[in-house]
Amino acid sequence: MGGGAWVLAVDGGGTKTAAALASRAGELRLLPPGPGCNPQDGPGWEGALGAALDAARRAPGGLAAAVLG
């Protein structure tokens, strides 16, 4: 795991993408939901996943790791 302060969790389905950040101290931050990012369900998934990653990159202290599912 990297030296950042946050772990990103992404649940990317066909109709919506849910994402959250969890800190090493136990703080949880929900990121704004977006359209689906499952590549098997349609075009545009790159933009939806990119938006979640961009929002996470702005977290103070940086990212330590990410889990995508």
N, C-alpha and C positions, 0 to 999 in steps of 0.2 A: 504494500500500500504506500502511496505517496505521502508527502509531508503536509498536505493540505489539511484544512480544518473540517471539511465536509465530505460526506458520502452521498452521491446522487443515486436515487432509485427511480427507474422509469418503467411504467407498465404501458406498453404501446399496443393497443388493440386496433381493430378495424374501424371503429367509430370514434374513439377518443384516445388521447394520450394523457395519462396522469403521471405526475412527477413530484418528488419531494426531496428535500435535503435533510440529512440528519448529521448533527455535529457530534464530535467526540464527547462533548459535555452533556449530550442527551437532548439538545434542542432540536425541534422539528419545524421545518418550514415547507409548506405546500406551495408548489409553483402553479401558475395559472394553467388550467387544462387546455388542451388543444385538440385539433382534429386527429384522426387515426394515423398511426405511423407504421402499420403493418404492410410491408411491401407486397404481400400476396392479395391485399384487399383493394388496391387501386393506386393510381398515380398521385403524386404530391406527398408521398410519405417522407421524402427527404426533408422537405420544408418543415413538416411537423416535428420530426426528430431534431432537426437543427434548431428550431425555436426553443425546445426544452433544454438542449445543450447550451445555447447562448444564455438563457436565463440562469442556468447553474453556474456558468463561468463568471458571472457578476457577483457571486457569493464572496463576502469578505473572508480573506484567509485562504481562498482557493480550494480546489477539489483534491481529495486524497484518493478517491476511487469512484467507480460507477458500476451499477448493476442494471442491466437492461433485460427486460422480459416482455 
